[in-house]
Amino acid sequence: MSEVRSDERRRARLRRLAGIMRWVSLALAAFGPVVLIGVWMRFEVFAPSVMPGLGVGTFSGLDRIGGYAISMLPAAIGVWGFLNLAALFGRFAAGDLFDAGNAVRLRRFAISLLAVVPAKVVAHALLSVWLTRAMPPGSRQLQISFSSDDVVLFAIGLLMVALATVLREAAEIADENRQFV
Amino acid sequence: MPITVTLDVMLARRKMRGKELAERIGMTEQNLSLLRSGKVKGVRFETLARICAELDCQPADLLSYEPDEA
């Protein structure tokens, strides 16, 4: 009997944790686009660290709006990934640990991590072209940026795809077990 | 599936209703109904033991094997 109560306590704890993680995921989904607004409003401050060697001191309103739109390319993928993660934790919080849909949501989050890496590279290149478009020929730039962080992010994405595959198998086993009385 | 659940026969012999058996062995009526109709993939030994204890029978009284004719 105490074993049953211990199981219930453990599951209740898991549901609470999943509920918190759902809100954290939703906050992270909102974080990117909101922070980007701040970054582009004060891009003079962030430009040396975000895009070193750009050689542009002032940015027009059109520069900022275009820059924000280009920056939103990887950010939108991140938002999509975190919304799927929030949905996954929502299912966990509801007590559906081995639902087949959970594996789909985890897989989508993993795909978002994988997709955000090339999206970042493309966005950085587009930004350099966009922000230096008004400069005289010879000074315009096309920056290609790829860091070790991107490699780590990509590796985590691959790991998540593997975990999603395992979760799908687990869901199928759990479904089969439900058919045992 | 060549395994047939003959729980209905034992329930009739013991003059017990499915609802009563479900309550006694701590199983939902829905699950017992699925078991009676053979719409389950398997029966746990624990469930089998509870049913045998309540109906005072052997597992062989609840299951029968009839080979497929094909």
gemmi code that builds the backbone of each chain (N, CA, C; Angstrom):
import gemmi

chains = {
    "A": [
        ("MET", (0.834, -1.214, 0.000), (0.000, 0.000, 0.000), (0.866, 1.260, 0.000)),
        ("SER", (1.949, 1.222, 0.860), (2.836, 2.387, 0.919), (3.580, 2.544, -0.401)),
        ("GLU", (3.792, 1.403, -1.096), (4.460, 1.448, -2.389), (3.590, 2.212, -3.395)),
        ("VAL", (2.267, 1.950, -3.318), (1.325, 2.632, -4.210), (1.349, 4.126, -3.922)),
        ("ARG", (1.343, 4.480, -2.598), (1.352, 5.893, -2.221), (2.652, 6.567, -2.686)),
        ("SER", (3.755, 5.819, -2.580), (5.045, 6.352, -3.021), (5.026, 6.615, -4.530)),
        ("ASP", (4.417, 5.691, -5.283), (4.282, 5.874, -6.731), (3.474, 7.126, -7.045)),
        ("GLU", (2.370, 7.275, -6.291), (1.497, 8.442, -6.521), (2.232, 9.738, -6.224)),
        ("ARG", (3.004, 9.728, -5.132), (3.772, 10.935, -4.759), (4.785, 11.270, -5.847)),
        ("ARG", (5.463, 10.214, -6.347), (6.479, 10.419, -7.381), (5.849, 10.993, -8.648)),
        ("ARG", (4.676, 10.451, -9.002), (4.002, 10.941, -10.214), (3.499, 12.366, -10.030)),
        ("ALA", (3.020, 12.653, -8.811), (2.545, 14.017, -8.548), (3.703, 15.001, -8.649)),
        ("ARG", (4.876, 14.581, -8.150), (6.069, 15.427, -8.228), (6.463, 15.653, -9.691)),
        ("LEU", (6.389, 14.576, -10.454), (6.730, 14.654, -11.884), (5.767, 15.591, -12.615)),
        ("ARG", (4.479, 15.501, -12.261), (3.475, 16.365, -12.902), (3.739, 17.837, -12.573)),
        ("ARG", (4.095, 18.078, -11.302), (4.404, 19.467, -10.894), (5.608, 19.996, -11.660)),
        ("LEU", (6.662, 19.171, -11.721), (7.890, 19.567, -12.424), (7.599, 19.833, -13.903)),
        ("ALA", (6.794, 18.939, -14.506), (6.442, 19.104, -15.926), (5.645, 20.389, -16.132)),
        ("GLY", (4.770, 20.697, -15.168), (3.974, 21.931, -15.243), (4.878, 23.156, -15.229)),
        ("ILE", (5.890, 23.119, -14.359), (6.844, 24.246, -14.284), (7.621, 24.348, -15.595)),
        ("MET", (8.087, 23.192, -16.084), (8.880, 23.181, -17.320), (8.065, 23.670, -18.519)),
        ("ARG", (6.764, 23.419, -18.467), (5.881, 23.910, -19.546), (5.924, 25.442, -19.593)),
        ("TRP", (5.807, 26.061, -18.402), (5.839, 27.527, -18.347), (7.213, 28.072, -18.729)),
        ("VAL", (8.266, 27.341, -18.311), (9.631, 27.768, -18.674), (9.788, 27.726, -20.201)),
        ("SER", (9.269, 26.656, -20.813), (9.366, 26.515, -22.275), (8.589, 27.631, -22.981)),
        ("LEU", (7.398, 27.941, -22.453), (6.601, 29.031, -23.052), (7.333, 30.365, -22.912)),
        ("ALA", (7.971, 30.565, -21.739), (8.720, 31.804, -21.513), (9.894, 31.889, -22.491)),
        ("LEU", (10.579, 30.749, -22.703), (11.712, 30.739, -23.634), (11.239, 30.999, -25.070)),
        ("ALA", (10.040, 30.503, -25.397), (9.480, 30.732, -26.735), (9.234, 32.227, -26.960)),
        ("ALA", (8.784, 32.897, -25.907), (8.496, 34.338, -26.022), (9.778, 35.171, -25.908)),
        ("PHE", (10.772, 34.613, -25.196), (12.014, 35.345, -24.899), (12.741, 35.831, -26.162)),
        ("GLY", (12.934, 34.916, -27.125), (13.711, 35.243, -28.331), (13.205, 36.472, -29.063)),
        ("PRO", (11.952, 36.452, -29.531), (11.438, 37.609, -30.283), (11.460, 38.907, -29.482)),
        ("VAL", (11.178, 38.810, -28.170), (11.146, 40.023, -27.336), (12.552, 40.592, -27.164)),
        ("VAL", (13.517, 39.716, -26.885), (14.902, 40.174, -26.711), (15.428, 40.784, -28.005)),
        ("LEU", (15.041, 40.166, -29.134), (15.508, 40.694, -30.430), (15.022, 42.123, -30.675)),
        ("ILE", (13.807, 42.421, -30.194), (13.298, 43.799, -30.337), (14.248, 44.758, -29.619)),
        ("GLY", (14.608, 44.377, -28.384), (15.528, 45.207, -27.596), (16.885, 45.340, -28.269)),
        ("VAL", (17.372, 44.226, -28.797), (18.688, 44.233, -29.454), (18.683, 45.186, -30.646)),
        ("TRP", (17.616, 45.110, -31.462), (17.587, 45.945, -32.681), (17.275, 47.411, -32.392)),
        ("MET", (16.639, 47.672, -31.238), (16.410, 49.072, -30.856), (17.731, 49.734, -30.468)),
        ("ARG", (18.643, 48.929, -29.881), (19.948, 49.461, -29.440), (21.070, 48.703, -30.154)),
        ("PHE", (20.945, 48.566, -31.454), (21.898, 47.710, -32.176), (23.316, 48.292, -32.200)),
        ("GLU", (23.428, 49.607, -32.045), (24.766, 50.219, -32.004), (25.599, 49.598, -30.887)),
        ("VAL", (24.937, 49.319, -29.775), (25.626, 48.757, -28.608), (26.016, 47.296, -28.861)),
        ("PHE", (25.090, 46.565, -29.517), (25.302, 45.124, -29.675), (26.100, 44.749, -30.937)),
        ("ALA", (26.125, 45.653, -31.914), (26.756, 45.341, -33.203), (28.205, 44.837, -33.082)),
        ("PRO", (29.067, 45.483, -32.256), (30.461, 45.008, -32.192), (30.590, 43.551, -31.731)),
        ("SER", (29.682, 43.114, -30.845), (29.787, 41.727, -30.371), (28.996, 40.765, -31.249)),
        ("VAL", (27.860, 41.236, -31.789), (27.020, 40.352, -32.615), (27.619, 40.198, -34.019)),
        ("MET", (28.041, 41.317, -34.606), (28.611, 41.281, -35.951), (29.913, 42.066, -35.979)),
        ("PRO", (31.001, 41.499, -35.462), (32.268, 42.235, -35.393), (32.814, 42.533, -36.801)),
        ("GLY", (33.452, 43.686, -36.905), (34.093, 44.059, -38.166), (33.135, 44.550, -39.229)),
        ("LEU", (31.925, 44.927, -38.821), (30.913, 45.355, -39.795), (31.267, 46.736, -40.375)),
        ("GLY", (31.808, 47.581, -39.505), (32.224, 48.899, -39.969), (31.086, 49.878, -40.188)),
        ("VAL", (29.935, 49.604, -39.613), (28.783, 50.510, -39.730), (28.505, 51.070, -38.345)),
        ("GLY", (28.436, 52.393, -38.227), (28.258, 53.008, -36.911), (26.820, 53.308, -36.569)),
        ("THR", (26.046, 53.736, -37.573), (24.654, 54.099, -37.305), (23.717, 53.244, -38.166)),
        ("PHE", (22.540, 53.044, -37.624), (21.574, 52.185, -38.312), (20.249, 52.914, -38.442)),
        ("SER", (19.704, 52.888, -39.642), (18.428, 53.567, -39.883), (17.276, 52.682, -39.391)),
        ("GLY", (16.085, 53.275, -39.410), (14.895, 52.504, -39.009), (14.682, 51.310, -39.918)),
        ("LEU", (14.942, 51.512, -41.212), (14.772, 50.411, -42.173), (15.800, 49.306, -41.908)),
        ("ASP", (17.033, 49.731, -41.557), (18.071, 48.742, -41.202), (17.584, 47.859, -40.053)),
        ("ARG", (17.017, 48.533, -39.048), (16.596, 47.812, -37.841), (15.413, 46.882, -38.137)),
        ("ILE", (14.440, 47.395, -38.898), (13.262, 46.568, -39.197), (13.669, 45.351, -40.043)),
        ("GLY", (14.494, 45.624, -41.063), (14.973, 44.517, -41.912), (15.817, 43.542, -41.114)),
        ("GLY", (16.687, 44.107, -40.245), (17.551, 43.268, -39.405), (16.739, 42.379, -38.482)),
        ("TYR", (15.688, 42.991, -37.907), (14.825, 42.205, -37.012), (14.151, 41.069, -37.786)),
        ("ALA", (13.665, 41.404, -38.988), (12.979, 40.379, -39.803), (13.931, 39.225, -40.127)),
        ("ILE", (15.179, 39.569, -40.485), (16.160, 38.514, -40.817), (16.519, 37.710, -39.562)),
        ("SER", (16.685, 38.404, -38.428), (17.020, 37.719, -37.170), (15.912, 36.780, -36.734)),
        ("MET", (14.691, 37.109, -37.161), (13.548, 36.288, -36.755), (13.526, 34.916, -37.449)),
        ("LEU", (14.350, 34.769, -38.511), (14.375, 33.477, -39.213), (14.778, 32.341, -38.266)),
        ("PRO", (15.966, 32.408, -37.620), (16.278, 31.347, -36.651), (15.414, 31.434, -35.393)),
        ("ALA", (15.038, 32.671, -35.012), (14.242, 32.829, -33.788), (12.872, 32.157, -33.932)),
        ("ALA", (12.289, 32.266, -35.137), (10.965, 31.653, -35.363), (11.050, 30.131, -35.244)),
        ("ILE", (12.154, 29.584, -35.735), (12.350, 28.130, -35.619), (12.456, 27.759, -34.140)),
        ("GLY", (13.185, 28.597, -33.382), (13.316, 28.378, -31.938), (11.970, 28.454, -31.238)),
        ("VAL", (11.145, 29.431, -31.629), (9.805, 29.584, -31.033), (8.984, 28.319, -31.285)),
        ("TRP", (9.019, 27.849, -32.524), (8.283, 26.628, -32.902), (8.763, 25.427, -32.055)),
        ("GLY", (10.078, 25.344, -31.889), (10.642, 24.243, -31.092), (10.193, 24.320, -29.645)),
        ("PHE", (10.264, 25.519, -29.058), (9.894, 25.654, -27.642), (8.391, 25.486, -27.430)),
        ("LEU", (7.576, 25.857, -28.417), (6.127, 25.630, -28.291), (5.833, 24.132, -28.282)),
        ("ASN", (6.586, 23.387, -29.099), (6.420, 21.922, -29.095), (6.889, 21.323, -27.777)),
        ("LEU", (7.986, 21.900, -27.240), (8.488, 21.423, -25.946), (7.465, 21.718, -24.839)),
        ("ALA", (6.846, 22.903, -24.912), (5.821, 23.269, -23.931), (4.633, 22.302, -24.021)),
        ("ALA", (4.249, 21.962, -25.252), (3.134, 21.018, -25.445), (3.498, 19.645, -24.876)),
        ("LEU", (4.764, 19.253, -25.062), (5.235, 17.969, -24.535), (5.140, 17.959, -23.007)),
        ("PHE", (5.639, 19.020, -22.368), (5.571, 19.077, -20.903), (4.121, 19.193, -20.431)),
        ("GLY", (3.282, 19.819, -21.239), (1.860, 19.900, -20.910), (1.238, 18.513, -20.826)),
        ("ARG", (1.640, 17.647, -21.781), (1.142, 16.259, -21.772), (1.667, 15.517, -20.544)),
        ("PHE", (2.959, 15.742, -20.235), (3.545, 15.102, -19.044), (2.804, 15.570, -17.787)),
        ("ALA", (2.506, 16.874, -17.739), (1.820, 17.429, -16.569), (0.423, 16.845, -16.420)),
        ("ALA", (-0.174, 16.466, -17.566), (-1.523, 15.865, -17.530), (-1.449, 14.374, -17.191)),
        ("GLY", (-0.248, 13.853, -17.060), (-0.083, 12.443, -16.685), (0.090, 11.500, -17.860)),
        ("ASP", (0.108, 12.049, -19.087), (0.306, 11.194, -20.277), (1.797, 11.091, -20.573)),
        ("LEU", (2.447, 10.122, -19.931), (3.904, 10.013, -20.081), (4.291, 9.309, -21.368)),
        ("PHE", (3.508, 8.295, -21.740), (3.908, 7.487, -22.897), (2.885, 7.553, -24.024)),
        ("ASP", (2.421, 8.759, -24.288), (1.510, 8.969, -25.408), (2.357, 9.015, -26.699)),
        ("ALA", (1.821, 8.433, -27.772), (2.589, 8.411, -29.033), (2.886, 9.828, -29.526)),
        ("GLY", (1.978, 10.760, -29.226), (2.174, 12.151, -29.661), (3.363, 12.820, -28.985)),
        ("ASN", (3.751, 12.323, -27.808), (4.886, 12.915, -27.089), (6.171, 12.781, -27.891)),
        ("ALA", (6.343, 11.609, -28.497), (7.553, 11.362, -29.302), (7.583, 12.328, -30.492)),
        ("VAL", (6.413, 12.586, -31.065), (6.329, 13.518, -32.208), (6.758, 14.916, -31.768)),
        ("ARG", (6.278, 15.332, -30.578), (6.609, 16.681, -30.084), (8.100, 16.806, -29.766)),
        ("LEU", (8.658, 15.758, -29.139), (10.093, 15.794, -28.834), (10.912, 15.815, -30.124)),
        ("ARG", (10.455, 15.062, -31.110), (11.146, 15.021, -32.401), (11.118, 16.402, -33.071)),
        ("ARG", (9.960, 17.070, -32.988), (9.870, 18.419, -33.574), (10.826, 19.380, -32.884)),
        ("PHE", (10.925, 19.256, -31.545), (11.856, 20.120, -30.817), (13.286, 19.838, -31.291)),
        ("ALA", (13.608, 18.548, -31.451), (14.943, 18.156, -31.911), (15.210, 18.726, -33.309)),
        ("ILE", (14.212, 18.633, -34.177), (14.371, 19.159, -35.541), (14.596, 20.674, -35.506)),
        ("SER", (13.912, 21.341, -34.562), (14.096, 22.797, -34.456), (15.539, 23.124, -34.073)),
        ("LEU", (16.132, 22.300, -33.181), (17.537, 22.531, -32.796), (18.461, 22.323, -33.990)),
        ("LEU", (18.162, 21.283, -34.765), (18.987, 21.001, -35.944), (18.836, 22.113, -36.993)),
        ("ALA", (17.602, 22.569, -37.174), (17.324, 23.555, -38.227), (17.824, 24.946, -37.866)),
        ("VAL", (17.893, 25.218, -36.559), (18.275, 26.572, -36.144), (19.748, 26.859, -36.493)),
        ("VAL", (20.568, 25.810, -36.571), (22.005, 26.009, -36.861), (22.211, 26.561, -38.282)),
        ("PRO", (21.727, 25.884, -39.337), (21.881, 26.482, -40.674), (21.126, 27.802, -40.810)),
        ("ALA", (19.991, 27.922, -40.089), (19.221, 29.168, -40.161), (20.039, 30.333, -39.605)),
        ("LYS", (20.802, 30.059, -38.531), (21.659, 31.104, -37.944), (22.753, 31.530, -38.934)),
        ("VAL", (23.338, 30.550, -39.599), (24.410, 30.837, -40.568), (23.853, 31.700, -41.704)),
        ("VAL", (22.698, 31.294, -42.223), (22.067, 32.040, -43.332), (21.679, 33.446, -42.875)),
        ("ALA", (21.086, 33.538, -41.678), (20.636, 34.838, -41.160), (21.825, 35.779, -40.974)),
        ("HIS", (22.933, 35.243, -40.452), (24.123, 36.078, -40.238), (24.645, 36.613, -41.579)),
        ("ALA", (24.677, 35.739, -42.574), (25.154, 36.151, -43.900), (24.220, 37.221, -44.485)),
        ("LEU", (22.919, 36.981, -44.383), (21.942, 37.947, -44.911), (22.045, 39.289, -44.192)),
        ("LEU", (22.256, 39.219, -42.878), (22.365, 40.456, -42.092), (23.570, 41.291, -42.537)),
        ("SER", (24.696, 40.600, -42.760), (25.900, 41.342, -43.167), (25.667, 42.029, -44.514)),
        ("VAL", (24.982, 41.333, -45.422), (24.676, 41.923, -46.730), (23.701, 43.096, -46.565)),
        ("TRP", (22.681, 42.878, -45.737), (21.645, 43.897, -45.530), (22.206, 45.165, -44.913)),
        ("LEU", (23.027, 45.008, -43.891), (23.512, 46.174, -43.151), (24.627, 46.925, -43.870)),
        ("THR", (25.298, 46.261, -44.822), (26.377, 46.954, -45.547), (25.970, 47.307, -46.987)),
        ("ARG", (24.675, 47.164, -47.276), (24.208, 47.376, -48.664), (24.416, 48.814, -49.128)),
        ("ALA", (24.392, 49.764, -48.162), (24.519, 51.184, -48.530), (25.982, 51.623, -48.649)),
        ("MET", (26.892, 50.734, -48.285), (28.315, 51.104, -48.334), (28.810, 51.051, -49.786)),
        ("PRO", (29.893, 51.767, -50.061), (30.400, 51.775, -51.445), (30.914, 50.386, -51.852)),
        ("PRO", (30.894, 50.097, -53.175), (31.390, 48.794, -53.637), (32.812, 48.562, -53.133)),
        ("GLY", (33.073, 47.365, -52.697), (34.380, 47.041, -52.126), (34.352, 47.013, -50.618)),
        ("SER", (33.359, 47.762, -50.037), (33.226, 47.776, -48.566), (32.067, 46.897, -48.094)),
        ("ARG", (31.242, 46.508, -49.058), (30.104, 45.649, -48.682), (30.620, 44.287, -48.239)),
        ("GLN", (29.894, 43.675, -47.341), (30.387, 42.421, -46.749), (29.394, 41.273, -46.872)),
        ("LEU", (29.964, 40.084, -46.906), (29.164, 38.858, -46.760), (29.890, 38.026, -45.707)),
        ("GLN", (29.355, 38.056, -44.497), (30.003, 37.332, -43.388), (29.396, 35.941, -43.239)),
        ("ILE", (30.263, 34.957, -43.144), (29.806, 33.593, -42.857), (30.313, 33.249, -41.463)),
        ("SER", (29.400, 32.939, -40.564), (29.786, 32.672, -39.176), (29.340, 31.281, -38.748)),
        ("PHE", (30.280, 30.536, -38.196), (29.954, 29.192, -37.699), (30.848, 28.934, -36.491)),
        ("SER", (30.239, 28.748, -35.339), (31.042, 28.615, -34.120), (30.894, 27.224, -33.502)),
        ("SER", (31.705, 26.978, -32.480), (31.628, 25.691, -31.773), (30.266, 25.540, -31.085)),
        ("ASP", (29.642, 26.664, -30.712), (28.297, 26.610, -30.097), (27.298, 25.966, -31.054)),
        ("ASP", (27.469, 26.298, -32.352), (26.561, 25.726, -33.361), (26.745, 24.207, -33.452)),
        ("VAL", (28.002, 23.786, -33.354), (28.281, 22.340, -33.414), (27.635, 21.639, -32.222)),
        ("VAL", (27.785, 22.253, -31.041), (27.198, 21.676, -29.819), (25.669, 21.612, -29.952)),
        ("LEU", (25.076, 22.700, -30.448), (23.622, 22.756, -30.623), (23.150, 21.662, -31.582)),
        ("PHE", (23.896, 21.492, -32.659), (23.553, 20.468, -33.654), (23.659, 19.064, -33.031)),
        ("ALA", (24.723, 18.867, -32.230), (24.918, 17.561, -31.576), (23.779, 17.275, -30.600)),
        ("ILE", (23.344, 18.305, -29.859), (22.223, 18.126, -28.919), (20.950, 17.780, -29.699)),
        ("GLY", (20.789, 18.431, -30.852), (19.631, 18.140, -31.714), (19.613, 16.677, -32.144)),
        ("LEU", (20.795, 16.176, -32.557), (20.890, 14.769, -32.973), (20.559, 13.842, -31.801)),
        ("LEU", (21.057, 14.221, -30.628), (20.789, 13.435, -29.413), (19.280, 13.389, -29.119)),
        ("MET", (18.640, 14.547, -29.299), (17.197, 14.636, -29.046), (16.406, 13.785, -30.050)),
        ("VAL", (16.879, 13.747, -31.301), (16.208, 12.898, -32.305), (16.279, 11.437, -31.855)),
        ("ALA", (17.467, 11.037, -31.352), (17.626, 9.657, -30.867), (16.688, 9.399, -29.685)),
        ("LEU", (16.610, 10.375, -28.761), (15.726, 10.211, -27.599), (14.262, 10.112, -28.022)),
        ("ALA", (13.890, 10.910, -29.032), (12.509, 10.879, -29.533), (12.182, 9.507, -30.127)),
        ("THR", (13.172, 8.920, -30.800), (12.964, 7.591, -31.388), (12.753, 6.560, -30.274)),
        ("VAL", (13.561, 6.680, -29.212), (13.409, 5.766, -28.068), (12.041, 5.967, -27.407)),
        ("LEU", (11.642, 7.236, -27.274), (10.349, 7.548, -26.642), (9.191, 6.958, -27.453)),
        ("ARG", (9.331, 6.985, -28.792), (8.275, 6.410, -29.647), (8.160, 4.901, -29.415)),
        ("GLU", (9.331, 4.238, -29.296), (9.325, 2.798, -29.019), (8.688, 2.532, -27.658)),
        ("ALA", (9.060, 3.364, -26.667), (8.524, 3.207, -25.309), (7.004, 3.374, -25.312)),
        ("ALA", (6.513, 4.326, -26.121), (5.070, 4.567, -26.211), (4.359, 3.344, -26.785)),
        ("GLU", (5.010, 2.715, -27.772), (4.406, 1.518, -28.375), (4.367, 0.359, -27.382)),
        ("ILE", (5.443, 0.222, -26.592), (5.491, -0.838, -25.576), (4.428, -0.574, -24.499)),
        ("ALA", (4.327, 0.705, -24.088), (3.336, 1.070, -23.071), (1.919, 0.790, -23.576)),
        ("ASP", (1.703, 1.061, -24.873), (0.384, 0.810, -25.466), (0.075, -0.691, -25.443)),
        ("GLU", (1.096, -1.480, -25.724), (0.909, -2.937, -25.704), (0.623, -3.414, -24.272)),
        ("ASN", (1.353, -2.829, -23.321), (1.156, -3.213, -21.912), (-0.249, -2.874, -21.419)),
        ("ARG", (-0.808, -1.797, -21.970), (-2.169, -1.401, -21.579), (-3.183, -2.455, -21.992)),
        ("GLN", (-2.784, -3.286, -22.979), (-3.705, -4.327, -23.445), (-3.551, -5.624, -22.651)),
        ("PHE", (-2.760, -5.554, -21.576), (-2.658, -6.672, -20.634), (-3.500, -6.331, -19.421)),
        ("VAL", (-4.287, -7.298, -18.970), (-5.120, -7.019, -17.791), (-4.625, -7.836, -16.602)),
    ],
    "B": [
        ("MET", (-6.725, -16.137, -33.034), (-6.001, -16.556, -31.807), (-6.598, -17.865, -31.288)),
        ("PRO", (-5.774, -18.881, -31.182), (-6.315, -20.184, -30.741), (-6.639, -20.275, -29.247)),
        ("ILE", (-6.267, -19.229, -28.474), (-6.598, -19.235, -27.042), (-7.962, -18.564, -26.847)),
        ("THR", (-8.870, -19.268, -26.206), (-10.200, -18.714, -25.945), (-10.372, -18.527, -24.435)),
        ("VAL", (-10.916, -17.370, -24.053), (-11.175, -17.106, -22.633), (-12.544, -17.691, -22.294)),
        ("THR", (-12.542, -18.593, -21.320), (-13.804, -19.255, -20.939), (-14.286, -18.783, -19.569)),
        ("LEU", (-13.945, -17.544, -19.260), (-14.344, -16.988, -17.958), (-15.864, -16.954, -17.799)),
        ("ASP", (-16.577, -16.668, -18.884), (-18.039, -16.608, -18.834), (-18.628, -17.934, -18.327)),
        ("VAL", (-18.025, -19.035, -18.781), (-18.520, -20.363, -18.383), (-18.369, -20.538, -16.870)),
        ("MET", (-17.180, -20.146, -16.360), (-16.939, -20.292, -14.914), (-17.838, -19.370, -14.101)),
        ("LEU", (-18.059, -18.155, -14.629), (-18.951, -17.226, -13.925), (-20.357, -17.814, -13.834)),
        ("ALA", (-20.791, -18.449, -14.930), (-22.126, -19.065, -14.944), (-22.185, -20.229, -13.960)),
        ("ARG", (-21.120, -21.008, -13.922), (-21.093, -22.150, -12.988), (-21.145, -21.690, -11.533)),
        ("ARG", (-20.448, -20.605, -11.271), (-20.402, -20.089, -9.886), (-21.567, -19.151, -9.591)),
        ("LYS", (-22.384, -18.933, -10.617), (-23.551, -18.025, -10.495), (-23.125, -16.639, -9.976)),
        ("MET", (-22.044, -16.151, -10.558), (-21.539, -14.839, -10.151), (-21.593, -13.875, -11.328)),
        ("ARG", (-21.940, -12.629, -11.045), (-21.989, -11.622, -12.111), (-20.595, -11.012, -12.315)),
        ("GLY", (-20.365, -10.563, -13.523), (-19.059, -9.978, -13.858), (-18.741, -8.784, -12.967)),
        ("LYS", (-19.774, -7.986, -12.672), (-19.567, -6.786, -11.858), (-19.039, -7.156, -10.463)),
        ("GLU", (-19.643, -8.226, -9.924), (-19.244, -8.672, -8.582), (-17.786, -9.173, -8.594)),
        ("LEU", (-17.448, -9.950, -9.625), (-16.081, -10.462, -9.723), (-15.089, -9.303, -9.877)),
        ("ALA", (-15.451, -8.349, -10.706), (-14.566, -7.195, -10.925), (-14.287, -6.468, -9.613)),
        ("GLU", (-15.344, -6.301, -8.814), (-15.171, -5.623, -7.516), (-14.268, -6.434, -6.593)),
        ("ARG", (-14.484, -7.762, -6.585), (-13.722, -8.617, -5.665), (-12.237, -8.698, -6.020)),
        ("ILE", (-11.931, -8.667, -7.287), (-10.507, -8.783, -7.678), (-9.854, -7.420, -7.930)),
        ("GLY", (-10.627, -6.362, -7.706), (-10.062, -5.018, -7.852), (-9.745, -4.640, -9.281)),
        ("MET", (-10.637, -5.022, -10.184), (-10.439, -4.685, -11.600), (-11.633, -3.863, -12.072)),
        ("THR", (-11.433, -3.029, -13.068), (-12.566, -2.252, -13.564), (-13.467, -3.186, -14.381)),
        ("GLU", (-14.751, -2.846, -14.403), (-15.702, -3.648, -15.188), (-15.325, -3.655, -16.663)),
        ("GLN", (-14.802, -2.524, -17.089), (-14.421, -2.379, -18.498), (-13.321, -3.380, -18.860)),
        ("ASN", (-12.294, -3.464, -17.987), (-11.203, -4.400, -18.249), (-11.673, -5.846, -18.176)),
        ("LEU", (-12.556, -6.125, -17.225), (-13.064, -7.495, -17.107), (-13.883, -7.859, -18.351)),
        ("SER", (-14.625, -6.877, -18.829), (-15.425, -7.103, -20.037), (-14.520, -7.402, -21.239)),
        ("LEU", (-13.408, -6.658, -21.334), (-12.445, -6.902, -22.418), (-11.846, -8.306, -22.292)),
        ("LEU", (-11.564, -8.700, -21.043), (-11.002, -10.039, -20.816), (-12.018, -11.125, -21.208)),
        ("ARG", (-13.269, -10.914, -20.787), (-14.317, -11.913, -21.084), (-14.522, -12.076, -22.580)),
        ("SER", (-14.377, -10.968, -23.300), (-14.589, -11.045, -24.750), (-13.298, -11.403, -25.511)),
        ("GLY", (-12.224, -11.628, -24.764), (-10.950, -12.017, -25.397), (-10.276, -10.904, -26.158)),
        ("LYS", (-10.654, -9.652, -25.858), (-10.081, -8.515, -26.591), (-8.859, -7.932, -25.871)),
        ("VAL", (-8.071, -8.796, -25.282), (-6.838, -8.343, -24.630), (-5.668, -9.135, -25.203)),
        ("LYS", (-4.473, -8.557, -25.088), (-3.303, -9.249, -25.622), (-2.768, -10.287, -24.638)),
        ("GLY", (-3.043, -10.097, -23.357), (-2.528, -11.031, -22.364), (-3.177, -10.831, -21.001)),
        ("VAL", (-2.982, -11.833, -20.161), (-3.491, -11.765, -18.783), (-2.303, -11.929, -17.845)),
        ("ARG", (-2.177, -11.023, -16.863), (-1.075, -11.150, -15.899), (-1.355, -12.330, -14.971)),
        ("PHE", (-0.281, -13.005, -14.528), (-0.437, -14.116, -13.574), (-1.173, -13.644, -12.320)),
        ("GLU", (-0.908, -12.410, -11.925), (-1.528, -11.843, -10.727), (-3.052, -11.795, -10.896)),
        ("THR", (-3.503, -11.354, -12.071), (-4.945, -11.276, -12.353), (-5.547, -12.679, -12.369)),
        ("LEU", (-4.816, -13.579, -13.033), (-5.281, -14.962, -13.139), (-5.437, -15.579, -11.743)),
        ("ALA", (-4.433, -15.318, -10.880), (-4.462, -15.873, -9.517), (-5.653, -15.329, -8.730)),
        ("ARG", (-5.955, -14.040, -8.879), (-7.088, -13.435, -8.151), (-8.404, -14.046, -8.609)),
        ("ILE", (-8.532, -14.212, -9.932), (-9.779, -14.782, -10.470), (-9.934, -16.226, -9.989)),
        ("CYS", (-8.837, -16.983, -10.040), (-8.893, -18.384, -9.591), (-9.276, -18.463, -8.121)),
        ("ALA", (-8.697, -17.521, -7.330), (-9.001, -17.530, -5.894), (-10.480, -17.235, -5.655)),
        ("GLU", (-11.036, -16.282, -6.387), (-12.439, -15.892, -6.181), (-13.412, -16.946, -6.711)),
        ("LEU", (-13.043, -17.558, -7.833), (-13.975, -18.532, -8.445), (-13.659, -19.971, -8.032)),
        ("ASP", (-12.594, -20.113, -7.216), (-12.173, -21.426, -6.737), (-12.003, -22.391, -7.923)),
        ("CYS", (-11.115, -21.990, -8.811), (-10.894, -22.819, -9.996), (-9.417, -22.791, -10.388)),
        ("GLN", (-9.093, -23.434, -11.468), (-7.720, -23.476, -11.962), (-7.623, -22.614, -13.238)),
        ("PRO", (-6.402, -22.147, -13.566), (-6.271, -21.356, -14.800), (-6.839, -22.078, -16.024)),
        ("ALA", (-6.696, -23.406, -16.040), (-7.204, -24.167, -17.193), (-8.726, -24.077, -17.322)),
        ("ASP", (-9.391, -23.727, -16.214), (-10.856, -23.569, -16.281), (-11.247, -22.246, -16.942)),
        ("LEU", (-10.273, -21.351, -17.073), (-10.569, -20.004, -17.602), (-10.098, -19.818, -19.040)),
        ("LEU", (-9.185, -20.704, -19.462), (-8.626, -20.582, -20.810), (-8.686, -21.930, -21.519)),
        ("SER", (-8.888, -21.887, -22.819), (-8.820, -23.150, -23.568), (-8.058, -22.912, -24.874)),
        ("TYR", (-7.433, -23.980, -25.339), (-6.653, -23.881, -26.572), (-7.349, -24.660, -27.683)),
        ("GLU", (-7.682, -23.975, -28.747), (-8.302, -24.632, -29.906), (-7.476, -24.288, -31.136)),
        ("PRO", (-6.734, -25.278, -31.665), (-5.862, -24.988, -32.817), (-6.645, -24.446, -34.010)),
        ("ASP", (-5.996, -23.524, -34.732), (-6.630, -22.992, -35.955), (-6.772, -24.116, -36.970)),
        ("GLU", (-7.888, -24.123, -37.671), (-8.121, -25.205, -38.649), (-7.282, -25.035, -39.905)),
        ("ALA", (-6.889, -23.783, -40.180), (-6.049, -23.529, -41.356), (-4.688, -24.174, -41.152)),
    ],
}
model = gemmi.Model(1)
for chain_id, residues in chains.items():
    chain = gemmi.Chain(chain_id)
    for i, (resn, *xyz) in enumerate(residues, 1):
        res = gemmi.Residue()
        res.name, res.seqid = resn, gemmi.SeqId(i, " ")
        for name, pos in zip(("N", "CA", "C"), xyz):
            atom = gemmi.Atom()
            atom.name, atom.element = name, gemmi.Element(name[0])
            atom.pos, atom.b_iso = gemmi.Position(*pos), 0.0
            res.add_atom(atom)
        chain.add_residue(res)
    model.add_chain(chain)
structure = gemmi.Structure()
structure.add_model(model)
structure.setup_entities()
